[in-house]
Amino acid sequence: MKEQDVNVKDRIGEGNFSVRARKTENNDTLIKRFLKKTKKERIIEEVFERSHFKKPSIIKREEKLRKKLLIEKNKKLLEMDKEE
């Protein structure tokens, strides 16, 4: 099997990344590794977000929820540190 490069140009400016096929690797595992890498870089999520319009009120609501969850997580971590 020849080595194949799969490149994706990230529009944010992070650059390119590629997935090289290994000698004994079939195409299914190559695609799985590629998708895992794109999930890690949050490329698929960003494409979805850009393709669907979100009302500003929904964006604000999600940000508030994200901040609230982060605060709760930090409180739990502080409580765990105090117990130790």
C-alpha positions in Angstrom: 0.0 0.0 0.0 1.4 3.4 -0.9 1.6 6.2 1.7 -1.3 8.6 1.3 -1.6 12.1 2.8 -4.9 13.5 3.8 -4.5 17.3 4.4 -7.0 19.8 5.7 -6.5 23.5 5.7 -7.8 25.1 8.8 -9.4 28.5 8.0 -8.6 29.9 11.5 -4.9 29.9 10.8 -3.8 26.9 12.8 -2.3 25.4 9.5 -2.5 22.0 8.0 -2.5 18.6 9.5 -2.1 15.3 7.8 -2.6 11.6 8.5 -0.2 9.2 6.9 -1.3 5.7 6.1 0.8 3.0 7.9 2.1 0.0 6.0 -0.4 -2.5 7.4 -3.3 0.0 7.9 -6.4 -0.3 5.9 -8.5 2.7 4.8 -11.1 2.3 7.6 -8.6 2.8 10.3 -7.0 5.7 8.4 -10.4 7.4 8.2 -11.0 6.8 11.9 -7.7 8.4 12.9 -8.4 11.3 10.6 -11.8 11.9 12.2 -10.4 11.6 15.7 -7.8 14.2 14.8 -10.4 16.6 13.4 -12.5 16.1 16.5 -9.5 17.0 18.6 -8.9 20.1 16.6 -12.7 20.9 16.7 -12.8 21.4 13.0 -16.0 19.5 12.4 -17.8 21.4 15.2 -16.7 24.7 13.8 -17.9 23.9 10.3 -21.3 22.9 11.8 -21.5 26.1 13.8 -20.7 28.2 10.8 -23.2 26.4 8.5 -26.1 27.0 10.9 -27.2 30.4 12.1 -27.6 30.8 15.9 -29.6 33.6 17.3 -27.6 35.9 19.6 -29.8 35.1 22.5 -29.0 31.4 22.2 -25.3 32.1 22.0 -25.5 34.2 25.2 -27.5 31.5 27.0 -24.9 28.9 26.0 -22.1 31.1 27.3 -23.9 31.7 30.6 -24.4 27.9 31.0 -20.8 27.2 30.1 -19.6 29.7 32.7 -22.0 28.4 35.3 -20.8 24.8 34.8 -17.1 25.9 34.9 -17.7 27.7 38.2 -19.4 24.6 39.7 -16.5 22.4 38.5 -14.0 24.8 40.1 -16.0 24.8 43.4 -15.9 21.0 43.5 -12.2 20.9 42.9 -11.6 23.4 45.7 -13.7 21.4 48.0 -11.7 18.3 47.2 -8.5 20.1 47.8 -9.7 21.3 51.2 -10.6 17.7 52.2 -7.1 16.5 51.4 
